[in-house]
Amino acid sequence: MKSNAQYKAGALARTLAIGLMAAPLAAVPAQPAAAQVAQNASSSIDLSVGRGRLISLPAPMTDVFVASEDVADVQVRSNRQLYVFGKKPGETSIYATDASGKVVFSTVARVGNNIETIDQMLSLAMPEANIVANAMNGMVLLTGTVQSPDDAAEAERMVQAFVGEQTKVLSRLRTATPLQVNLQVRIAEVNRSLVKEISGNVLTSDRGSGFLGGVFRGRQAGTITYNPDGSTSYTVETPAGVNSLAGAGRMFGLDLIASLDLGERSGMVTTLAQPNLTAISGETADFLAGGEFPVPIPGNFAGTTIEYRKYGVSLAYTPTVLSNGRISLRVRPEVSELSTEGAIQMQGFQVPALTVRRAETTVELGSGESFMIAGLMNNRAIGAIDKIPGLGDVPILGLLFKSDSFRRGETELVIIVTPYLVKPVSANEIRLPTDAYQAPNDLVRLLAGQDSAGVTVGDRPKPRLDTSGGDAAPGFNLK
């Protein structure tokens, strides 16, 4: 490659020759070539360091001007052709004029490292993206749209590696995928319990002074009363909340009264919560529908202080929209309620315990897809037998000398999460629970027994843009 002094000497010699041959050459039309590029009077060209481009001019030139020869320089091939080549990253202006001083060619040469093939590299690596690379003043500006923030970061990283550390890369890429995620969580729980109690009791009494003249077995199942006339009356006492089968009579000369207590209690508790919350990709959102209860904390110097603990239905999650449109979700739903089981007494205060159902995990889903992130089937059974040794083991009659209690608890819990990629909508398209609600008057409330005077298909007042014109400034009217 020739030096800069040789380029200038050659350009000066050709300029003198061009002045003598300007008239005959003016009549000669330019021959198009596959490698030649015609330029307008105002344009820009992108060059890589160490690479050049052949420029074909629309008219003969006599002078060439390069603003910064350190960035780019030219070599004159003829009065209608010149070479422009890059030397180092940057920008410079190039002008070519004819003998009368008219500008026949002007351009801004933008020189960078491998700048001519960035678009090809991006189109090959990300065919679904629409990215344009613009080189200017020693840096590369990326504009266009990508599918997700991960694609934008990846495009910036690839371009930076492609052009080198000497060139700064600026990204103004936008994402075509919505970055707001709405999460719906459904928490369903069924709690079933069963309690059975079976016990028997016998009371015997002898009119004489024998050793059986008193209570023979366990808890008193009734009373035996001797009347003055010599007869005997029996009174059976049934414990509260227990169904008893009782009987009384005489056996072997003894007054007997016996009862068989049977009890069974079953219950079912259901819980269903369906919180939903919207957040931007990468940000954490949380909410609580419940309350806080005070907990006294003893102190050494400041005395007893009060701290508040939260309970109710809470949800916290962090969504991240991935390059393929899927959603990575860090989610933590929780349902808690106050309970007396496990409560403690502290300085005259009763601090309640909490019954908590909680799950925390990270899953990856598409928009509208669901995952069951937690499922629990808990089955617990407790049995206990209290009996008199020996007598409680007698077949059939042994039921009167023992008690049997049985407890079983079953809990089924399911937590399902469903994320959606969402966009904002007009306020008039949102339906509220209070739409069409009207407070009742006294006549409707007392005579008709209605707690609402609303209509079936009603609507709330909504804002509309005032287009009536006039001198007043545009605003919103409630219509």
C-alpha positions as CSV (number, residue, x, y, z in Angstrom):
1,M,0.0,0.0,0.0
2,K,1.3,3.4,-0.9
3,S,2.1,6.1,1.7
4,N,0.1,9.2,2.2
5,A,2.7,11.4,0.5
6,Q,2.6,9.1,-2.6
7,Y,-1.2,9.4,-2.7
8,K,-1.0,13.2,-2.6
9,A,1.7,13.3,-5.3
10,G,-0.3,11.0,-7.5
11,A,-3.5,13.0,-6.9
12,L,-1.7,16.3,-7.8
13,A,-0.3,14.9,-11.1
14,R,-3.7,13.5,-12.0
15,T,-5.3,16.8,-11.2
16,L,-3.1,18.7,-13.7
17,A,-3.9,16.0,-16.3
18,I,-7.6,16.2,-15.6
19,G,-7.6,20.0,-16.2
20,L,-6.2,19.5,-19.7
21,M,-8.4,16.6,-20.6
22,A,-11.6,17.8,-18.9
23,A,-13.3,18.8,-22.2
24,P,-12.9,15.6,-24.1
25,L,-13.5,13.5,-21.0
26,A,-16.7,15.3,-20.3
27,A,-18.3,13.8,-23.3
28,V,-17.3,10.3,-22.4
29,P,-20.0,8.5,-20.4
30,A,-19.1,6.6,-17.3
31,Q,-18.8,2.9,-17.7
32,P,-20.7,1.0,-15.1
33,A,-18.9,-1.8,-13.3
34,A,-20.1,-4.5,-10.9
35,A,-17.7,-3.3,-8.2
36,Q,-18.4,0.4,-8.7
37,V,-20.9,2.3,-6.5
38,A,-22.4,5.5,-7.6
39,Q,-22.8,8.2,-4.9
40,N,-25.1,11.2,-4.7
41,A,-23.9,14.6,-3.8
42,S,-24.8,13.9,-0.1
43,S,-24.4,10.4,1.4
44,S,-22.5,8.4,3.9
45,I,-20.5,5.2,3.7
46,D,-19.5,2.6,6.4
47,L,-16.0,1.2,6.3
48,S,-14.0,-1.2,8.3
49,V,-10.4,-0.5,9.3
50,G,-8.1,-1.6,6.6
51,R,-10.8,-2.0,3.9
52,G,-11.7,0.3,1.1
53,R,-14.4,1.0,-1.5
54,L,-14.4,2.1,-5.1
55,I,-16.5,5.2,-5.8
56,S,-17.8,6.1,-9.3
57,L,-18.5,9.8,-9.7
58,P,-21.4,11.3,-11.9
59,A,-19.1,14.1,-13.3
60,P,-15.3,14.7,-13.7
61,M,-13.5,16.0,-10.7
62,T,-10.4,18.2,-10.3
63,D,-9.9,18.4,-6.5
64,V,-10.4,16.0,-3.5
65,F,-10.6,17.1,0.1
66,V,-10.4,14.8,3.2
67,A,-11.1,16.4,6.6
68,S,-9.3,13.8,8.7
69,E,-6.6,11.8,7.0
70,D,-6.1,9.8,10.1
71,V,-9.6,8.3,10.0
72,A,-9.9,7.7,6.2
73,D,-8.1,8.7,3.0
74,V,-8.6,8.5,-0.8
75,Q,-6.6,7.4,-3.8
76,V,-7.5,8.9,-7.2
77,R,-7.8,6.3,-10.0
78,S,-9.2,8.7,-12.7
79,N,-11.2,11.9,-12.9
80,R,-14.4,9.8,-12.4
81,Q,-13.2,7.1,-9.9
82,L,-11.5,7.2,-6.5
83,Y,-10.8,4.7,-3.7
84,V,-11.9,5.5,-0.1
85,F,-10.3,3.3,2.6
86,G,-10.5,3.3,6.4
87,K,-7.5,3.8,8.7
88,K,-8.9,3.9,12.2
89,P,-12.3,4.1,13.9
90,G,-14.0,7.5,13.6
91,E,-15.8,9.8,11.2
92,T,-14.5,12.2,8.5
93,S,-15.9,14.2,5.6
94,I,-14.8,13.8,2.0
95,Y,-15.5,16.2,-0.9
96,A,-14.7,16.2,-4.6
97,T,-15.2,19.3,-6.9
98,D,-14.9,20.0,-10.6
99,A,-12.9,22.9,-12.3
100,S,-15.7,25.4,-11.6
101,G,-15.8,24.5,-7.9
102,K,-19.1,22.6,-8.0
103,V,-19.3,19.7,-5.6
104,V,-19.7,16.5,-7.6
105,F,-19.3,14.1,-4.6
106,S,-19.5,14.4,-0.8
107,T,-19.8,11.8,1.9
108,V,-19.3,11.1,5.5
109,A,-17.0,8.1,6.0
110,R,-17.8,6.2,9.2
111,V,-14.9,3.9,10.1
112,G,-15.1,1.1,12.6
113,N,-13.8,-2.4,13.3
114,N,-15.6,-5.0,11.1
115,I,-18.5,-2.5,10.7
116,E,-19.5,-3.7,7.3
117,T,-20.5,-7.2,8.4
118,I,-22.3,-6.5,11.7
119,D,-25.8,-6.6,10.1
120,Q,-24.9,-9.9,8.5
121,M,-23.7,-11.3,11.8
122,L,-26.9,-10.2,13.6
123,S,-29.2,-11.5,10.9
124,L,-27.5,-14.9,11.0
125,A,-27.5,-15.1,14.9
126,M,-31.0,-13.6,15.4
127,P,-33.1,-14.1,12.2
128,E,-36.3,-13.2,14.1
129,A,-35.0,-9.9,15.3
130,N,-35.0,-6.6,13.4
131,I,-31.7,-4.9,14.3
132,V,-29.9,-2.1,12.5
133,A,-26.3,-1.2,13.4
134,N,-25.2,2.4,12.7
135,A,-21.5,3.4,13.1
136,M,-20.8,7.0,14.1
137,N,-17.9,8.7,15.8
138,G,-16.1,5.6,17.0
139,M,-19.1,3.8,18.3
140,V,-21.9,1.6,17.1
141,L,-25.6,2.4,17.7
142,L,-28.0,-0.5,17.7
143,T,-31.7,0.2,16.9
144,G,-34.7,-1.9,16.1
145,T,-36.8,-4.5,17.9
146,V,-36.1,-7.8,19.6
147,Q,-38.3,-10.5,21.2
148,S,-37.1,-10.1,24.8
149,P,-34.6,-8.3,27.0
150,D,-32.4,-11.3,26.9
151,D,-32.1,-10.9,23.1
152,A,-31.2,-7.2,23.5
153,A,-28.4,-8.1,26.0
154,E,-27.2,-10.9,23.7
155,A,-27.1,-8.7,20.6
156,E,-25.1,-6.0,22.5
157,R,-22.7,-8.6,23.7
158,M,-22.1,-10.1,20.3
159,V,-21.6,-6.8,18.6
160,Q,-19.1,-5.7,21.3
161,A,-17.1,-8.9,20.7
162,F,-17.3,-8.4,17.0
163,V,-16.1,-4.8,16.8
164,G,-13.6,-5.1,19.6
165,E,-13.1,-3.3,22.9
166,Q,-11.9,-0.1,21.2
167,T,-15.4,0.6,19.8
168,K,-18.2,1.5,22.2
169,V,-21.6,-0.2,21.6
170,L,-24.8,1.7,22.5
171,S,-28.1,-0.2,22.5
172,R,-31.5,1.4,21.9
173,L,-33.3,-1.8,21.1
174,R,-36.9,-2.3,22.0
175,T,-38.7,-5.5,23.0
176,A,-41.7,-6.7,20.9
177,T,-42.9,-9.1,23.7
178,P,-45.0,-7.5,26.5
179,L,-42.9,-7.4,29.7
180,Q,-45.8,-7.2,32.2
181,V,-46.8,-10.5,33.7
182,N,-50.1,-11.2,35.5
183,L,-50.0,-14.1,37.9
184,Q,-53.1,-16.0,39.0
185,V,-52.7,-18.4,42.0
186,R,-55.4,-20.8,43.0
187,I,-55.1,-22.3,46.5
188,A,-57.6,-25.1,47.3
189,E,-57.7,-27.0,50.6
190,V,-60.1,-29.6,52.1
191,N,-59.7,-30.7,55.7
192,R,-61.7,-33.7,56.9
193,S,-61.7,-34.9,60.5
194,L,-63.4,-37.9,62.2
195,V,-63.5,-38.6,65.9
196,K,-65.0,-41.8,67.4
197,E,-65.3,-42.7,71.1
198,I,-66.7,-45.9,72.5
199,S,-66.8,-46.6,76.3
200,G,-68.7,-48.8,78.7
201,N,-69.5,-48.3,82.4
202,V,-71.0,-50.6,85.1
203,L,-72.3,-49.7,88.5
204,T,-73.4,-52.4,91.0
205,S,-74.7,-52.2,94.5
206,D,-75.6,-54.8,97.2
207,R,-78.1,-54.1,100.0
208,G,-76.0,-56.0,102.3
209,S,-72.6,-55.0,103.7
210,G,-70.7,-57.2,101.2
211,F,-67.6,-56.0,99.5
212,L,-69.8,-55.1,96.4
213,G,-71.6,-52.4,98.2
214,G,-70.2,-49.6,96.1
215,V,-68.8,-48.6,92.7
216,F,-67.5,-51.6,90.8
217,R,-66.3,-50.0,87.6
218,G,-64.9,-46.6,86.5
219,R,-66.9,-43.5,85.8
220,Q,-70.4,-43.5,87.4
221,A,-72.8,-44.4,84.6
222,G,-75.9,-43.7,86.8
223,T,-77.2,-43.9,90.3
224,I,-79.0,-46.7,92.2
225,T,-81.5,-45.5,94.8
226,Y,-83.1,-47.7,97.5
227,N,-86.6,-46.5,98.3
228,P,-88.1,-46.7,101.8
229,D,-90.7,-49.3,100.6
230,G,-87.8,-51.7,99.6
231,S,-87.9,-51.1,95.9
232,T,-84.9,-50.0,93.9
233,S,-84.9,-47.1,91.3
234,Y,-82.2,-46.5,88.7
235,T,-81.2,-43.2,87.2
236,V,-78.9,-43.2,84.1
237,E,-76.7,-40.1,83.7
238,T,-75.7,-39.5,80.1
239,P,-72.6,-37.4,79.6
240,A,-73.0,-34.2,77.6
241,G,-72.4,-34.8,73.9
242,V,-72.4,-38.6,74.2
243,N,-75.0,-41.0,73.0
244,S,-75.5,-43.8,75.5
245,L,-77.2,-47.2,75.5
246,A,-78.1,-48.0,79.2
247,G,-79.9,-50.7,81.1
248,A,-80.6,-51.7,84.7
249,G,-81.6,-54.8,86.6
250,R,-80.7,-57.5,89.1
251,M,-78.1,-60.3,88.6
252,F,-76.9,-62.7,91.3
253,G,-78.7,-60.7,93.8
254,L,-77.0,-57.5,92.9
255,D,-78.4,-54.3,91.6
256,L,-76.8,-53.5,88.3
257,I,-76.8,-50.4,86.0
258,A,-74.7,-50.3,82.9
259,S,-74.3,-47.9,79.9
260,L,-72.5,-48.1,76.6
261,D,-71.4,-44.7,75.4
262,L,-71.0,-44.1,71.7
263,G,-69.8,-41.0,70.1
264,E,-68.8,-39.9,66.6
265,R,-68.1,-36.5,65.1
266,S,-67.1,-35.6,61.6
267,G,-66.4,-32.3,60.0
268,M,-65.0,-30.7,56.8
269,V,-63.4,-27.4,56.3
270,T,-62.7,-26.0,52.8
271,T,-60.5,-23.1,51.8
272,L,-60.3,-21.5,48.4
273,A,-58.2,-18.4,47.6
274,Q,-57.5,-17.0,44.2
275,P,-55.1,-14.0,44.4
276,N,-53.7,-12.4,41.2
277,L,-51.1,-9.7,40.8
278,T,-49.3,-7.9,37.9
279,A,-45.6,-7.0,37.8
280,I,-42.9,-5.9,35.3
281,S,-40.4,-8.5,34.2
282,G,-37.5,-8.6,36.7
283,E,-39.4,-6.8,39.5
284,T,-40.8,-8.3,42.6
285,A,-44.5,-7.8,43.5
286,D,-46.2,-8.8,46.7
287,F,-49.6,-8.2,48.4
288,L,-51.4,-9.3,51.6
289,A,-55.2,-9.8,52.1
290,G,-55.5,-10.3,55.8
291,G,-54.2,-8.5,58.8
292,E,-51.6,-8.2,61.6
293,F,-51.8,-9.4,65.2
294,P,-49.8,-8.0,68.1
295,V,-47.1,-10.1,69.8
296,P,-45.6,-8.7,73.1
297,I,-41.8,-8.9,73.2
298,P,-40.3,-8.6,76.7
299,G,-37.3,-6.3,77.0
300,N,-34.6,-5.6,79.6
301,F,-34.7,-1.8,79.7
302,A,-37.4,-0.6,77.5
303,G,-40.1,-2.9,78.9
304,T,-42.4,-4.9,76.8
305,T,-42.7,-3.9,73.2
306,I,-45.2,-4.9,70.6
307,E,-44.5,-6.4,67.2
308,Y,-47.0,-7.2,64.6
309,R,-47.1,-10.4,62.6
310,K,-48.9,-10.8,59.3
311,Y,-51.6,-13.4,58.5
312,G,-54.0,-14.0,55.7
313,V,-53.6,-14.6,52.0
314,S,-50.3,-13.3,50.7
315,L,-48.5,-13.6,47.4
316,A,-44.9,-12.6,46.3
317,Y,-43.4,-13.4,43.0
318,T,-40.7,-12.2,40.6
319,P,-41.3,-12.9,36.8
320,T,-38.6,-12.9,34.1
321,V,-39.6,-13.0,30.5
322,L,-37.2,-15.2,28.5
323,S,-36.0,-14.9,24.9
324,N,-38.5,-17.5,23.7
325,G,-41.4,-15.7,25.2
326,R,-41.6,-18.1,28.2
327,I,-41.7,-16.9,31.8
328,S,-39.3,-17.8,34.6
329,L,-41.3,-17.4,37.8
330,R,-40.1,-17.2,41.4
331,V,-43.3,-17.5,43.4
332,R,-44.2,-17.7,47.1
333,P,-47.9,-18.0,47.9
334,E,-49.1,-18.4,51.5
335,V,-52.4,-18.8,53.4
336,S,-52.3,-18.4,57.2
337,E,-55.0,-18.1,59.9
338,L,-55.0,-17.5,63.6
339,S,-55.4,-20.6,65.8
340,T,-55.7,-21.4,69.5
341,E,-53.9,-24.7,69.0
342,G,-50.3,-23.9,70.0
343,A,-51.1,-20.5,71.5
344,I,-49.1,-19.4,74.6
345,Q,-49.7,-17.1,77.6
346,M,-47.2,-14.3,78.1
347,Q,-47.5,-11.7,80.8
348,G,-51.3,-12.0,80.9
349,F,-51.6,-11.9,77.1
350,Q,-52.6,-14.9,75.0
351,V,-50.4,-15.0,71.8
352,P,-52.2,-16.9,69.1
353,A,-50.5,-19.4,66.9
354,L,-50.7,-19.6,63.1
355,T,-51.9,-22.3,60.8
356,V,-49.8,-21.8,57.7
357,R,-49.9,-23.3,54.1
358,R,-46.9,-22.0,52.2
359,A,-45.0,-22.9,49.0
360,E,-41.9,-21.3,47.4
361,T,-40.3,-22.4,44.2
362,T,-39.1,-21.4,40.7
363,V,-40.9,-22.7,37.6
364,E,-40.8,-21.9,33.9
365,L,-44.1,-21.6,31.9
366,G,-45.5,-20.1,28.8
367,S,-48.2,-17.4,28.8
368,G,-51.5,-19.1,29.9
369,E,-49.9,-22.3,31.0
370,S,-50.4,-23.7,34.5
371,F,-48.3,-25.6,37.0
372,M,-49.4,-27.3,40.2
373,I,-46.4,-26.2,42.3
374,A,-47.6,-27.8,45.6
375,G,-49.9,-30.8,46.4
376,L,-50.2,-32.4,49.8
377,M,-52.2,-35.3,51.0
378,N,-51.8,-35.7,54.8
379,N,-53.5,-38.6,56.5
380,R,-53.2,-39.0,60.2
381,A,-54.9,-41.5,62.5
382,I,-54.6,-41.8,66.3
383,G,-56.2,-44.6,68.4
384,A,-56.2,-45.1,72.2
385,I,-57.8,-47.8,74.4
386,D,-58.3,-47.4,78.1
387,K,-59.4,-50.6,80.0
388,I,-59.3,-52.5,83.2
389,P,-56.7,-55.3,83.0
390,G,-58.3,-58.7,82.6
391,L,-62.0,-57.6,82.5
392,G,-61.4,-55.4,79.5
393,D,-60.2,-58.5,77.5
394,V,-63.4,-60.5,78.1
395,P,-65.2,-61.0,74.8
396,I,-68.4,-59.0,74.4
397,L,-68.7,-58.1,78.1
398,G,-65.3,-56.6,78.0
399,L,-66.7,-53.6,76.2
400,L,-68.2,-52.5,79.5
401,F,-64.8,-52.3,81.1
402,K,-62.9,-50.3,78.5
403,S,-63.1,-47.2,76.4
404,D,-61.8,-46.8,72.8
405,S,-61.1,-43.4,71.1
406,F,-60.2,-43.0,67.5
407,R,-59.2,-39.8,65.6
408,R,-58.5,-39.4,62.0
409,G,-57.6,-36.3,60.0
410,E,-57.1,-35.9,56.3
411,T,-55.9,-32.8,54.5
412,E,-55.7,-32.2,50.8
413,L,-53.9,-29.1,49.5
414,V,-53.3,-27.9,45.9
415,I,-51.6,-24.7,44.7
416,I,-51.7,-23.9,41.0
417,V,-50.0,-20.9,39.3
418,T,-50.8,-19.5,35.9
419,P,-48.9,-16.5,34.4
420,Y,-50.1,-14.3,31.5
421,L,-48.2,-11.7,29.4
422,V,-50.5,-8.7,29.5
423,K,-50.8,-5.2,28.1
424,P,-52.7,-2.2,29.5
425,V,-56.2,-1.6,28.3
426,S,-58.6,1.4,28.3
427,A,-60.1,2.2,31.6
428,N,-63.6,1.9,30.0
429,E,-63.0,-1.7,29.2
430,I,-62.5,-2.8,32.9
431,R,-65.5,-4.2,34.8
432,L,-65.7,-3.5,38.5
433,P,-67.6,-5.3,41.2
434,T,-69.3,-2.0,42.1
435,D,-70.6,-1.4,38.6
436,A,-74.4,-0.8,38.6
437,Y,-74.5,-0.7,42.4
438,Q,-76.8,1.8,44.0
439,A,-77.5,2.3,47.7
440,P,-81.1,1.5,48.6
441,N,-83.5,4.0,50.0
442,D,-85.7,3.4,53.0
443,L,-88.7,2.3,51.0
444,V,-86.8,-0.3,49.1
445,R,-84.8,-1.5,52.1
446,L,-87.7,-1.8,54.5
447,L,-90.6,-2.9,52.3
448,A,-88.9,-4.8,49.6
449,G,-86.0,-6.2,51.8
450,Q,-83.4,-5.3,49.2
451,D,-79.8,-4.3,50.1
452,S,-79.1,-2.8,46.7
453,A,-81.2,-0.7,44.3
454,G,-79.0,-1.4,41.3
455,V,-80.0,-2.7,38.0
456,T,-79.1,-6.0,36.3
457,V,-77.2,-4.5,33.4
458,G,-75.9,-1.2,34.6
459,D,-72.7,0.7,34.2
460,R,-70.7,3.3,36.1
461,P,-70.0,6.8,34.9
462,K,-66.8,6.7,32.7
463,P,-64.6,9.5,31.4
464,R,-64.8,10.6,27.7
465,L,-62.7,13.0,25.8
466,D,-64.5,16.3,25.3
467,T,-64.5,17.0,21.5
468,S,-67.2,19.7,21.6
469,G,-64.6,22.3,20.7
470,G,-64.9,26.0,21.5
471,D,-62.6,28.2,23.4
472,A,-62.3,25.8,26.4
473,A,-59.3,23.6,26.6
474,P,-59.9,19.9,25.9
475,G,-60.6,17.8,29.0
476,F,-62.6,14.9,30.3
477,N,-66.3,14.8,31.0
478,L,-68.0,12.2,33.0
479,K,-70.9,10.9,30.8
